[in-house]
Structures are given as C-alpha cells and as structure tokens.
Amino acid sequence: MFKSSKWAVVLGALVAAAMLLPACGPKPPEVEDEWGVAVIKPGEKVRIGAAMALSGDLAVLGEDIKYGMDLILEDIPEIKGFPVEIVYEDDMCTGEGGTAVGNKFAADPTILAVAGHM
C-alpha cells in the first residue's frame, strides 16, 4: 500500500509541474495588425451577421435556420458579459443576394462574425 501511495504523490507532482510549465514560457506576441483582434467597448454588443433566404421559394428553410439561431440566442444571450445580437439579412438564396448581403456585412465594422449563406 505504501508503494502505490508514493507513486501517486510522484505522479501528482509531475502532473502539477506539467500544468505550471507553460506559464514559464514567453509572453505571446501582441497583435499588431488592426484586423487581428476585435475590441468591444463596455456597453457594446457582439453583433453577428446571419445571411439566409427569408423570401422566395426557399424561405421556409431560412425561417427554420433563423428560428434555430433565435433558440441559441435564448440559451447563450451573452459572451463574456457582452450581449449578443444577431443581424438577419435576406440573401434570397441567390448569388446576387448573397453578394449584396456579404458586402453589407463587410462594410459594417460592428459585425464581428457571419453565419450563413445557405
């Protein structure tokens, strides 16, 4: 019994040392390019763009996706204390609609991520 508890202590010490070792490494480099990191100020929302067909023949599919995203938003309403807002846009499930929505999201600096195009 004594031998197994001795090995348990040794193993525990090795695991603890392995967990602490990364803290001794170099500091990660600072992000230098302006597109490398998103900065959200206190009181602002995390805005996520969502492109899907909300009109036309495939609107029923887009509405299902929208409903699913609304359910996720009910379950996870914030990220690290910032409220999440989903910005829905109708891409009509066409190339032209997708391009227009993509350009709209790309031009909006408050959109941090995009989900979709169907």
N, CA, C and O atoms as a Tinker XYZ file with bonds, in Angstrom:
   472  protein
     1  N      0.822000   -1.187000    0.000000    73     2
     2  CA     0.000000    0.000000    0.000000    64     1     3
     3  C      0.863000    1.246000    0.000000    63     2     4     5
     4  O      0.533000    2.235000   -0.654000    81     3
     5  N      1.978000    1.203000    0.739000    73     3     6
     6  CA     2.860000    2.362000    0.845000    64     5     7
     7  C      3.464000    2.722000   -0.511000    63     6     8     9
     8  O      3.592000    3.902000   -0.840000    81     7
     9  N      3.839000    1.703000   -1.304000    73     7    10
    10  CA     4.452000    1.955000   -2.593000    64     9    11
    11  C      3.494000    2.650000   -3.555000    63    10    12    13
    12  O      3.900000    3.571000   -4.264000    81    11
    13  N      2.229000    2.226000   -3.592000    73    11    14
    14  CA     1.275000    2.829000   -4.520000    64    13    15
    15  C      0.974000    4.268000   -4.144000    63    14    16    17
    16  O      0.801000    5.096000   -5.039000    81    15
    17  N      0.904000    4.607000   -2.865000    73    15    18
    18  CA     0.654000    5.998000   -2.492000    64    17    19
    19  C      1.874000    6.858000   -2.784000    63    18    20    21
    20  O      1.737000    8.042000   -3.093000    81    19
    21  N      3.068000    6.274000   -2.689000    73    19    22
    22  CA     4.289000    7.018000   -3.030000    64    21    23
    23  C      4.264000    7.391000   -4.513000    63    22    24    25
    24  O      4.580000    8.524000   -4.879000    81    23
    25  N      3.889000    6.439000   -5.359000    73    23    26
    26  CA     3.818000    6.711000   -6.788000    64    25    27
    27  C      2.706000    7.708000   -7.117000    63    26    28    29
    28  O      2.833000    8.498000   -8.053000    81    27
    29  N      1.627000    7.671000   -6.353000    73    27    30
    30  CA     0.547000    8.625000   -6.573000    64    29    31
    31  C      1.022000   10.045000   -6.291000    63    30    32    33
    32  O      0.667000   10.974000   -7.018000    81    31
    33  N      1.813000   10.219000   -5.251000    73    31    34
    34  CA     2.355000   11.540000   -4.916000    64    33    35
    35  C      3.324000   12.002000   -6.008000    63    34    36    37
    36  O      3.286000   13.157000   -6.432000    81    35
    37  N      4.182000   11.099000   -6.455000    73    35    38
    38  CA     5.137000   11.438000   -7.511000    64    37    39
    39  C      4.392000   11.802000   -8.792000    63    38    40    41
    40  O      4.713000   12.798000   -9.440000    81    39
    41  N      3.405000   10.998000   -9.151000    73    39    42
    42  CA     2.618000   11.275000  -10.342000    64    41    43
    43  C      1.887000   12.606000  -10.223000    63    42    44    45
    44  O      1.847000   13.383000  -11.177000    81    43
    45  N      1.315000   12.868000   -9.064000    73    43    46
    46  CA     0.626000   14.140000   -8.841000    64    45    47
    47  C      1.566000   15.330000   -8.974000    63    46    48    49
    48  O      1.194000   16.357000   -9.541000    81    47
    49  N      2.784000   15.195000   -8.451000    73    47    50
    50  CA     3.767000   16.276000   -8.559000    64    49    51
    51  C      4.169000   16.506000  -10.012000    63    50    52    53
    52  O      4.341000   17.649000  -10.437000    81    51
    53  N      4.319000   15.429000  -10.771000    73    51    54
    54  CA     4.662000   15.575000  -12.182000    64    53    55
    55  C      3.542000   16.245000  -12.969000    63    54    56    57
    56  O      3.799000   17.092000  -13.824000    81    55
    57  N      2.316000   15.871000  -12.682000    73    55    58
    58  CA     1.177000   16.489000  -13.363000    64    57    59
    59  C      1.108000   17.973000  -13.029000    63    58    60    61
    60  O      0.885000   18.799000  -13.914000    81    59
    61  N      1.299000   18.320000  -11.753000    73    59    62
    62  CA     1.283000   19.727000  -11.347000    64    61    63
    63  C      2.393000   20.508000  -12.031000    63    62    64    65
    64  O      2.175000   21.633000  -12.481000    81    63
    65  N      3.578000   19.921000  -12.114000    73    63    66
    66  CA     4.696000   20.594000  -12.786000    64    65    67
    67  C      4.399000   20.782000  -14.266000    63    66    68    69
    68  O      4.712000   21.829000  -14.833000    81    67
    69  N      3.798000   19.782000  -14.893000    73    67    70
    70  CA     3.465000   19.878000  -16.316000    64    69    71
    71  C      2.426000   20.968000  -16.569000    63    70    72    73
    72  O      2.454000   21.621000  -17.613000    81    71
    73  N      1.515000   21.167000  -15.625000    73    71    74
    74  CA     0.494000   22.200000  -15.777000    64    73    75
    75  C      1.084000   23.592000  -15.575000    63    74    76    77
    76  O      0.613000   24.548000  -16.191000    81    75
    77  N      2.090000   23.729000  -14.737000    73    75    78
    78  CA     2.687000   25.029000  -14.466000    64    77    79
    79  C      3.749000   25.422000  -15.485000    63    78    80    81
    80  O      4.037000   26.608000  -15.645000    81    79
    81  N      4.328000   24.464000  -16.167000    73    79    82
    82  CA     5.410000   24.723000  -17.095000    64    81    83
    83  C      5.048000   25.730000  -18.193000    63    82    84    85
    84  O      5.875000   26.594000  -18.484000    81    83
    85  N      3.869000   25.675000  -18.820000    73    83    86
    86  CA     3.551000   26.664000  -19.858000    64    85    87
    87  C      3.540000   28.106000  -19.340000    63    86    88    89
    88  O      3.782000   29.034000  -20.111000    81    87
    89  N      3.269000   28.304000  -18.073000    73    87    90
    90  CA     3.268000   29.662000  -17.520000    64    89    91
    91  C      4.664000   30.262000  -17.503000    63    90    92    93
    92  O      4.810000   31.481000  -17.405000    81    91
    93  N      5.684000   29.433000  -17.596000    73    91    94
    94  CA     7.065000   29.914000  -17.582000    64    93    95
    95  C      7.546000   30.292000  -18.972000    63    94    96    97
    96  O      8.649000   30.821000  -19.111000    81    95
    97  N      6.761000   30.040000  -19.994000    73    95    98
    98  CA     7.171000   30.310000  -21.368000    64    97    99
    99  C      7.111000   31.787000  -21.703000    63    98   100   101
   100  O      6.727000   32.604000  -20.866000    81    99
   101  N      7.490000   32.132000  -22.923000    73    99   102
   102  CA     7.475000   33.533000  -23.334000    64   101   103
   103  C      6.053000   34.060000  -23.466000    63   102   104   105
   104  O      5.113000   33.306000  -23.718000    81   103
   105  N      5.917000   35.364000  -23.292000    73   103   106
   106  CA     4.620000   36.021000  -23.442000    64   105   107
   107  C      4.219000   35.989000  -24.917000    63   106   108   109
   108  O      5.065000   36.211000  -25.784000    81   107
   109  N      2.938000   35.717000  -25.222000    73   107   110
   110  CA     2.526000   35.711000  -26.630000    64   109   111
   111  C      2.711000   37.109000  -27.235000    63   110   112   113
   112  O      2.584000   38.113000  -26.534000    81   111
   113  N      3.007000   37.168000  -28.528000    73   111   114
   114  CA     3.219000   38.480000  -29.149000    64   113   115
   115  C      1.933000   39.290000  -29.177000    63   114   116   117
   116  O      0.833000   38.743000  -29.261000    81   115
   117  N      2.094000   40.601000  -29.107000    73   115   118
   118  CA     0.944000   41.499000  -29.214000    64   117   119
   119  C      0.433000   41.484000  -30.656000    63   118   120   121
   120  O      1.219000   41.340000  -31.593000    81   119
   121  N     -0.862000   41.630000  -30.830000    73   119   122
   122  CA    -1.441000   41.689000  -32.166000    64   121   123
   123  C     -1.122000   43.065000  -32.736000    63   122   124   125
   124  O     -1.424000   44.090000  -32.126000    81   123
   125  N     -0.512000   43.071000  -33.905000    73   123   126
   126  CA    -0.078000   44.335000  -34.485000    64   125   127
   127  C     -0.986000   44.823000  -35.608000    63   126   128   129
   128  O     -1.088000   46.030000  -35.831000    81   127
   129  N     -1.651000   43.906000  -36.324000    73   127   130
   130  CA    -2.488000   44.397000  -37.404000    64   129   131
   131  C     -3.887000   44.692000  -36.889000    63   130   132   133
   132  O     -4.382000   44.019000  -35.985000    81   131
   133  N     -4.514000   45.693000  -37.464000    73   131   134
   134  CA    -5.812000   46.146000  -36.971000    64   133   135
   135  C     -6.931000   45.137000  -37.202000    63   134   136   137
   136  O     -7.984000   45.251000  -36.574000    81   135
   137  N     -6.742000   44.163000  -38.071000    73   135   138
   138  CA    -7.772000   43.165000  -38.325000    64   137   139
   139  C     -7.581000   41.918000  -37.474000    63   138   140   141
   140  O     -8.387000   40.992000  -37.552000    81   139
   141  N     -6.529000   41.878000  -36.661000    73   139   142
   142  CA    -6.218000   40.676000  -35.921000    64   141   143
   143  C     -6.996000   40.483000  -34.639000    63   142   144   145
   144  O     -7.000000   39.384000  -34.086000    81   143
   145  N     -7.655000   41.518000  -34.152000    73   143   146
   146  CA    -8.346000   41.397000  -32.877000    64   145   147
   147  C     -9.573000   42.312000  -32.881000    63   146   148   149
   148  O     -9.538000   43.413000  -33.430000    81   147
   149  N    -10.639000   41.847000  -32.270000    73   147   150
   150  CA   -11.844000   42.668000  -32.145000    64   149   151
   151  C    -11.866000   43.284000  -30.758000    63   150   152   153
   152  O    -11.658000   42.592000  -29.761000    81   151
   153  N    -12.116000   44.575000  -30.695000    73   151   154
   154  CA   -12.214000   45.276000  -29.419000    64   153   155
   155  C    -13.661000   45.707000  -29.237000    63   154   156   157
   156  O    -14.210000   46.450000  -30.051000    81   155
   157  N    -14.264000   45.232000  -28.163000    73   155   158
   158  CA   -15.644000   45.594000  -27.861000    64   157   159
   159  C    -15.618000   46.436000  -26.601000    63   158   160   161
   160  O    -15.129000   45.999000  -25.560000    81   159
   161  N    -16.143000   47.639000  -26.701000    73   159   162
   162  CA   -16.136000   48.544000  -25.562000    64   161   163
   163  C    -17.289000   48.202000  -24.621000    63   162   164   165
   164  O    -18.298000   47.642000  -25.049000    81   163
   165  N    -17.139000   48.540000  -23.335000    73   163   166
   166  CA   -18.238000   48.283000  -22.380000    64   165   167
   167  C    -19.541000   48.913000  -22.878000    63   166   168   169
   168  O    -19.568000   50.056000  -23.336000    81   167
   169  N    -20.606000   48.141000  -22.775000    73   167   170
   170  CA   -21.922000   48.617000  -23.208000    64   169   171
   171  C    -22.246000   48.267000  -24.652000    63   170   172   173
   172  O    -23.403000   48.367000  -25.060000    81   171
   173  N    -21.246000   47.858000  -25.440000    73   171   174
   174  CA   -21.497000   47.476000  -26.823000    64   173   175
   175  C    -21.909000   46.015000  -26.903000    63   174   176   177
   176  O    -21.712000   45.246000  -25.962000    81   175
   177  N    -22.487000   45.643000  -28.047000    73   175   178
   178  CA   -22.951000   44.273000  -28.259000    64   177   179
   179  C    -21.994000   43.517000  -29.174000    63   178   180   181
   180  O    -21.273000   44.115000  -29.973000    81   179
   181  N    -22.000000   42.204000  -29.044000    73   179   182
   182  CA   -21.344000   41.333000  -30.012000    64   181   183
   183  C    -22.375000   41.127000  -31.119000    63   182   184   185
   184  O    -23.404000   40.486000  -30.906000    81   183
   185  N    -22.091000   41.675000  -32.307000    73   183   186
   186  CA   -23.043000   41.595000  -33.415000    64   185   187
   187  C    -22.585000   40.541000  -34.413000    63   186   188   189
   188  O    -21.461000   40.578000  -34.913000    81   187
   189  N    -23.484000   39.602000  -34.690000    73   187   190
   190  CA   -23.202000   38.508000  -35.615000    64   189   191
   191  C    -24.167000   38.610000  -36.784000    63   190   192   193
   192  O    -25.383000   38.633000  -36.592000    81   191
   193  N    -23.630000   38.671000  -37.992000    73   191   194
   194  CA   -24.461000   38.709000  -39.179000    64   193   195
   195  C    -24.919000   37.313000  -39.545000    63   194   196   197
   196  O    -24.166000   36.349000  -39.406000    81   195
   197  N    -26.147000   37.204000  -40.010000    73   195   198
   198  CA   -26.697000   35.910000  -40.427000    64   197   199
   199  C    -27.395000   36.097000  -41.764000    63   198   200   201
   200  O    -28.367000   36.844000  -41.872000    81   199
   201  N    -26.889000   35.410000  -42.780000    73   199   202
   202  CA   -27.450000   35.511000  -44.123000    64   201   203
   203  C    -28.188000   34.225000  -44.452000    63   202   204   205
   204  O    -27.654000   33.127000  -44.291000    81   203
   205  N    -29.412000   34.374000  -44.910000    73   203   206
   206  CA   -30.230000   33.212000  -45.270000    64   205   207
   207  C    -31.388000   33.661000  -46.137000    63   206   208   209
   208  O    -31.697000   34.850000  -46.219000    81   207
   209  N    -32.028000   32.694000  -46.786000    73   207   210
   210  CA   -33.199000   33.001000  -47.597000    64   209   211
   211  C    -34.382000   33.253000  -46.667000    63   210   212   213
   212  O    -34.846000   32.347000  -45.976000    81   211
   213  N    -34.855000   34.474000  -46.660000    73   211   214
   214  CA   -36.038000   34.809000  -45.867000    64   213   215
   215  C    -37.217000   35.171000  -46.762000    63   214   216   217
   216  O    -38.294000   35.519000  -46.278000    81   215
   217  N    -37.001000   35.086000  -48.075000    73   215   218
   218  CA   -38.076000   35.307000  -49.045000    64   217   219
   219  C    -37.866000   34.347000  -50.201000    63   218   220   221
   220  O    -36.795000   33.759000  -50.348000    81   219
   221  N    -38.872000   34.196000  -50.999000    73   219   222
   222  CA   -38.772000   33.315000  -52.158000    64   221   223
   223  C    -39.102000   31.866000  -51.831000    63   222   224   225
   224  O    -39.628000   31.552000  -50.763000    81   223
   225  N    -38.779000   30.994000  -52.778000    73   223   226
   226  CA   -39.141000   29.575000  -52.665000    64   225   227
   227  C    -38.485000   28.873000  -51.485000    63   226   228   229
   228  O    -39.062000   27.934000  -50.939000    81   227
   229  N    -37.311000   29.297000  -51.084000    73   227   230
   230  CA   -36.591000   28.614000  -50.007000    64   229   231
   231  C    -36.717000   29.326000  -48.660000    63   230   232   233
   232  O    -35.960000   29.045000  -47.730000    81   231
   233  N    -37.662000   30.234000  -48.561000    73   231   234
   234  CA   -37.825000   30.990000  -47.315000    64   233   235
   235  C    -38.128000   30.083000  -46.129000    63   234   236   237
   236  O    -37.741000   30.392000  -45.002000    81   235
   237  N    -38.811000   28.973000  -46.367000    73   235   238
   238  CA   -39.132000   28.063000  -45.268000    64   237   239
   239  C    -37.853000   27.515000  -44.627000    63   238   240   241
   240  O    -37.804000   27.322000  -43.412000    81   239
   241  N    -36.829000   27.267000  -45.429000    73   239   242
   242  CA   -35.558000   26.800000  -44.884000    64   241   243
   243  C    -34.861000   27.913000  -44.099000    63   242   244   245
   244  O    -34.328000   27.683000  -43.014000    81   243
   245  N    -34.872000   29.106000  -44.658000    73   243   246
   246  CA   -34.266000   30.243000  -43.974000    64   245   247
   247  C    -34.958000   30.546000  -42.657000    63   246   248   249
   248  O    -34.304000   30.884000  -41.671000    81   247
   249  N    -36.278000   30.425000  -42.638000    73   247   250
   250  CA   -37.019000   30.673000  -41.393000    64   249   251
   251  C    -36.664000   29.631000  -40.338000    63   250   252   253
   252  O    -36.581000   29.956000  -39.153000    81   251
   253  N    -36.453000   28.381000  -40.755000    73   251   254
   254  CA   -36.026000   27.342000  -39.802000    64   253   255
   255  C    -34.660000   27.668000  -39.216000    63   254   256   257
   256  O    -34.440000   27.525000  -38.014000    81   255
   257  N    -33.751000   28.103000  -40.069000    73   255   258
   258  CA   -32.411000   28.477000  -39.596000    64   257   259
   259  C    -32.506000   29.659000  -38.633000    63   258   260   261
   260  O    -31.859000   29.667000  -37.586000    81   259
   261  N    -33.306000   30.642000  -38.987000    73   259   262
   262  CA   -33.488000   31.822000  -38.129000    64   261   263
   263  C    -34.062000   31.410000  -36.768000    63   262   264   265
   264  O    -33.622000   31.901000  -35.728000    81   263
   265  N    -35.033000   30.517000  -36.786000    73   263   266
   266  CA   -35.627000   30.037000  -35.544000    64   265   267
   267  C    -34.574000   29.330000  -34.683000    63   266   268   269
   268  O    -34.519000   29.528000  -33.470000    81   267
   269  N    -33.742000   28.503000  -35.326000    73   267   270
   270  CA   -32.672000   27.821000  -34.596000    64   269   271
   271  C    -31.688000   28.800000  -33.985000    63   270   272   273
   272  O    -31.244000   28.607000  -32.853000    81   271
   273  N    -31.344000   29.843000  -34.717000    73   271   274
   274  CA   -30.417000   30.847000  -34.187000    64   273   275
   275  C    -31.058000   31.620000  -33.033000    63   274   276   277
   276  O    -30.383000   31.965000  -32.063000    81   275
   277  N    -32.352000   31.889000  -33.139000    73   275   278
   278  CA   -33.057000   32.547000  -32.033000    64   277   279
   279  C    -33.036000   31.676000  -30.777000    63   278   280   281
   280  O    -32.884000   32.187000  -29.667000    81   279
   281  N    -33.189000   30.358000  -30.953000    73   279   282
   282  CA   -33.125000   29.451000  -29.803000    64   281   283
   283  C    -31.740000   29.467000  -29.157000    63   282   284   285
   284  O    -31.622000   29.471000  -27.932000    81   283
   285  N    -30.702000   29.476000  -29.980000    73   283   286
   286  CA   -29.341000   29.553000  -29.442000    64   285   287
   287  C    -29.157000   30.853000  -28.677000    63   286   288   289
   288  O    -28.541000   30.868000  -27.612000    81   287
   289  N    -29.689000   31.940000  -29.216000    73   287   290
   290  CA   -29.559000   33.244000  -28.563000    64   289   291
   291  C    -30.275000   33.267000  -27.216000    63   290   292   293
   292  O    -29.825000   33.932000  -26.283000    81   291
   293  N    -31.382000   32.548000  -27.116000    73   291   294
   294  CA   -32.063000   32.444000  -25.812000    64   293   295
   295  C    -31.195000   31.684000  -24.814000    63   294   296   297
   296  O    -31.167000   32.016000  -23.629000    81   295
   297  N    -30.492000   30.668000  -25.296000    73   295   298
   298  CA   -29.658000   29.837000  -24.430000    64   297   299
   299  C    -28.336000   30.526000  -24.083000    63   298   300   301
   300  O    -27.840000   30.394000  -22.964000    81   299
   301  N    -27.771000   31.253000  -25.035000    73   299   302
   302  CA   -26.489000   31.938000  -24.834000    64   301   303
   303  C    -26.682000   33.409000  -25.212000    63   302   304   305
   304  O    -26.302000   33.814000  -26.311000    81   303
   305  N    -27.262000   34.211000  -24.322000    73   303   306
   306  CA   -27.560000   35.594000  -24.678000    64   305   307
   307  C    -26.361000   36.539000  -24.613000    63   306   308   309
   308  O    -26.440000   37.678000  -25.075000    81   307
   309  N    -25.250000   36.067000  -24.039000    73   307   310
   310  CA   -24.089000   36.945000  -23.950000    64   309   311
   311  C    -22.802000   36.134000  -24.040000    63   310   312   313
   312  O    -22.773000   34.931000  -23.784000    81   311
   313  N    -21.743000   36.842000  -24.415000    73   311   314
   314  CA   -20.405000   36.250000  -24.493000    64   313   315
   315  C    -19.488000   37.099000  -23.638000    63   314   316   317
   316  O    -19.284000   38.279000  -23.921000    81   315
   317  N    -18.937000   36.511000  -22.601000    73   315   318
   318  CA   -18.026000   37.202000  -21.681000    64   317   319
   319  C    -18.630000   38.521000  -21.177000    63   318   320   321
   320  O    -17.932000   39.527000  -21.049000    81   319
   321  N    -19.918000   38.499000  -20.898000    73   319   322
   322  CA   -20.593000   39.665000  -20.340000    64   321   323
   323  C    -21.129000   40.650000  -21.363000    63   322   324   325
   324  O    -21.772000   41.631000  -20.991000    81   323
   325  N    -20.878000   40.410000  -22.644000    73   323   326
   326  CA   -21.379000   41.301000  -23.691000    64   325   327
   327  C    -22.624000   40.680000  -24.318000    63   326   328   329
   328  O    -22.598000   39.511000  -24.701000    81   327
   329  N    -23.719000   41.445000  -24.430000    73   327   330
   330  CA   -24.920000   40.897000  -25.056000    64   329   331
   331  C    -24.671000   40.586000  -26.532000    63   330   332   333
   332  O    -23.920000   41.287000  -27.209000    81   331
   333  N    -25.309000   39.534000  -27.011000    73   331   334
   334  CA   -25.163000   39.107000  -28.409000    64   333   335
   335  C    -26.391000   39.558000  -29.194000    63   334   336   337
   336  O    -27.525000   39.414000  -28.738000    81   335
   337  N    -26.145000   40.099000  -30.363000    73   335   338
   338  CA   -27.219000   40.499000  -31.277000    64   337   339
   339  C    -26.974000   39.819000  -32.620000    63   338   340   341
   340  O    -25.868000   39.877000  -33.158000    81   339
   341  N    -27.992000   39.184000  -33.151000    73   339   342
   342  CA   -27.888000   38.584000  -34.476000    64   341   343
   343  C    -28.585000   39.509000  -35.466000    63   342   344   345
   344  O    -29.748000   39.868000  -35.281000    81   343
   345  N    -27.868000   39.890000  -36.513000    73   343   346
   346  CA   -28.387000   40.769000  -37.555000    64   345   347
   347  C    -28.755000   39.878000  -38.745000    63   346   348   349
   348  O    -27.877000   39.382000  -39.450000    81   347
   349  N    -30.051000   39.681000  -38.959000    73   347   350
   350  CA   -30.530000   38.813000  -40.030000    64   349   351
   351  C    -30.667000   39.595000  -41.328000    63   350   352   353
   352  O    -31.187000   40.710000  -41.340000    81   351
   353  N    -30.195000   38.999000  -42.422000    73   351   354
   354  CA   -30.347000   39.595000  -43.750000    64   353   355
   355  C    -30.803000   38.521000  -44.726000    63   354   356   357
   356  O    -30.388000   37.366000  -44.636000    81   355
   357  N    -31.651000   38.910000  -45.648000    73   355   358
   358  CA   -32.204000   38.005000  -46.661000    64   357   359
   359  C    -31.276000   37.972000  -47.874000    63   358   360   361
   360  O    -31.152000   38.965000  -48.590000    81   359
   361  N    -30.625000   36.829000  -48.102000    73   359   362
   362  CA   -29.775000   36.702000  -49.295000    64   361   363
   363  C    -30.536000   36.089000  -50.467000    63   362   364   365
   364  O    -29.966000   35.885000  -51.539000    81   363
   365  N    -31.812000   35.795000  -50.268000    73   363   366
   366  CA   -32.721000   35.256000  -51.281000    64   365   367
   367  C    -32.212000   33.954000  -51.893000    63   366   368   369
   368  O    -32.769000   33.472000  -52.879000    81   367
   369  N    -31.149000   33.380000  -51.310000    73   367   370
   370  CA   -30.526000   32.152000  -51.801000    64   369   371
   371  C    -30.126000   32.288000  -53.268000    63   370   372   373
   372  O    -30.270000   31.362000  -54.065000    81   371
   373  N    -29.616000   33.484000  -53.595000    73   371   374
   374  CA   -29.117000   33.740000  -54.944000    64   373   375
   375  C    -27.703000   34.291000  -54.854000    63   374   376   377
   376  O    -27.289000   34.804000  -53.814000    81   375
   377  N    -26.983000   34.183000  -55.930000    73   375   378
   378  CA   -25.632000   34.729000  -55.969000    64   377   379
   379  C    -25.624000   36.236000  -55.757000    63   378   380   381
   380  O    -24.797000   36.766000  -55.015000    81   379
   381  N    -26.558000   36.923000  -56.420000    73   379   382
   382  CA   -26.621000   38.377000  -56.299000    64   381   383
   383  C    -27.017000   38.800000  -54.882000    63   382   384   385
   384  O    -26.455000   39.739000  -54.318000    81   383
   385  N    -27.994000   38.087000  -54.323000    73   383   386
   386  CA   -28.425000   38.405000  -52.953000    64   385   387
   387  C    -27.325000   38.125000  -51.946000    63   386   388   389
   388  O    -27.115000   38.900000  -51.014000    81   387
   389  N    -26.619000   37.009000  -52.137000    73   387   390
   390  CA   -25.513000   36.671000  -51.240000    64   389   391
   391  C    -24.390000   37.688000  -51.313000    63   390   392   393
   392  O    -23.805000   38.052000  -50.293000    81   391
   393  N    -24.087000   38.150000  -52.532000    73   391   394
   394  CA   -23.045000   39.160000  -52.708000    64   393   395
   395  C    -23.442000   40.461000  -52.035000    63   394   396   397
   396  O    -22.625000   41.091000  -51.364000    81   395
   397  N    -24.703000   40.869000  -52.211000    73   395   398
   398  CA   -25.169000   42.126000  -51.605000    64   397   399
   399  C    -25.107000   42.051000  -50.076000    63   398   400   401
   400  O    -24.651000   42.990000  -49.424000    81   399
   401  N    -25.562000   40.942000  -49.513000    73   399   402
   402  CA   -25.538000   40.786000  -48.054000    64   401   403
   403  C    -24.100000   40.703000  -47.553000    63   402   404   405
   404  O    -23.757000   41.310000  -46.538000    81   403
   405  N    -23.258000   39.952000  -48.262000    73   403   406
   406  CA   -21.851000   39.855000  -47.877000    64   405   407
   407  C    -21.170000   41.212000  -47.875000    63   406   408   409
   408  O    -20.418000   41.530000  -46.954000    81   407
   409  N    -21.429000   42.015000  -48.905000    73   407   410
   410  CA   -20.850000   43.360000  -48.970000    64   409   411
   411  C    -21.378000   44.248000  -47.849000    63   410   412   413
   412  O    -20.640000   45.058000  -47.288000    81   411
   413  N    -22.661000   44.090000  -47.528000    73   411   414
   414  CA   -23.245000   44.885000  -46.440000    64   413   415
   415  C    -22.574000   44.534000  -45.109000    63   414   416   417
   416  O    -22.226000   45.423000  -44.332000    81   415
   417  N    -22.395000   43.240000  -44.853000    73   415   418
   418  CA   -21.730000   42.826000  -43.610000    64   417   419
   419  C    -20.273000   43.282000  -43.586000    63   418   420   421
   420  O    -19.777000   43.738000  -42.556000    81   419
   421  N    -19.593000   43.157000  -44.718000    73   419   422
   422  CA   -18.179000   43.544000  -44.780000    64   421   423
   423  C    -18.002000   45.043000  -44.548000    63   422   424   425
   424  O    -16.981000   45.468000  -44.008000    81   423
   425  N    -18.977000   45.839000  -44.946000    73   423   426
   426  CA   -18.881000   47.290000  -44.790000    64   425   427
   427  C    -19.235000   47.747000  -43.376000    63   426   428   429
   428  O    -18.985000   48.899000  -43.023000    81   427
   429  N    -19.803000   46.878000  -42.575000    73   427   430
   430  CA   -20.225000   47.243000  -41.219000    64   429   431
   431  C    -19.171000   46.771000  -40.214000    63   430   432   433
   432  O    -19.071000   45.574000  -39.945000    81   431
   433  N    -18.389000   47.690000  -39.662000    73   431   434
   434  CA   -17.324000   47.283000  -38.743000    64   433   435
   435  C    -17.830000   46.730000  -37.413000    63   434   436   437
   436  O    -17.044000   46.190000  -36.635000    81   435
   437  N    -19.119000   46.855000  -37.142000    73   435   438
   438  CA   -19.645000   46.325000  -35.887000    64   437   439
   439  C    -20.031000   44.848000  -35.994000    63   438   440   441
   440  O    -20.303000   44.207000  -34.979000    81   439
   441  N    -20.058000   44.306000  -37.209000    73   439   442
   442  CA   -20.340000   42.882000  -37.403000    64   441   443
   443  C    -19.032000   42.123000  -37.182000    63   442   444   445
   444  O    -18.071000   42.299000  -37.931000    81   443
   445  N    -19.003000   41.274000  -36.144000    73   443   446
   446  CA   -17.770000   40.565000  -35.795000    64   445   447
   447  C    -17.648000   39.200000  -36.439000    63   446   448   449
   448  O    -16.543000   38.670000  -36.555000    81   447
   449  N    -18.764000   38.618000  -36.861000    73   447   450
   450  CA   -18.747000   37.295000  -37.472000    64   449   451
   451  C    -19.970000   37.174000  -38.369000    63   450   452   453
   452  O    -20.932000   37.931000  -38.235000    81   451
   453  N    -19.922000   36.222000  -39.276000    73   451   454
   454  CA   -21.052000   35.995000  -40.181000    64   453   455
   455  C    -21.364000   34.503000  -40.197000    63   454   456   457
   456  O    -20.467000   33.671000  -40.332000    81   455
   457  N    -22.637000   34.178000  -40.058000    73   455   458
   458  CA   -23.119000   32.802000  -40.189000    64   457   459
   459  C    -23.977000   32.746000  -41.440000    63   458   460   461
   460  O    -24.764000   33.659000  -41.686000    81   459
   461  N    -23.845000   31.716000  -42.218000    73   459   462
   462  CA   -24.679000   31.578000  -43.388000    64   461   463
   463  C    -23.855000   31.726000  -44.625000    63   462   464   465
   464  O    -22.634000   31.574000  -44.653000    81   463
   465  N    -24.448000   31.968000  -45.428000    73   463   466
   466  CA   -25.152000   31.950000  -46.664000    64   465   467
   467  C    -25.573000   30.499000  -46.908000    63   466   468   469
   468  O    -24.772000   29.569000  -46.813000    81   467
   469  N    -26.862000   30.344000  -47.225000    73   467   470
   470  CA   -27.410000   28.995000  -47.438000    64   469   471
   471  C    -26.823000   28.371000  -48.677000    63   470   472
   472  O    -27.163000   27.238000  -49.018000    81   471
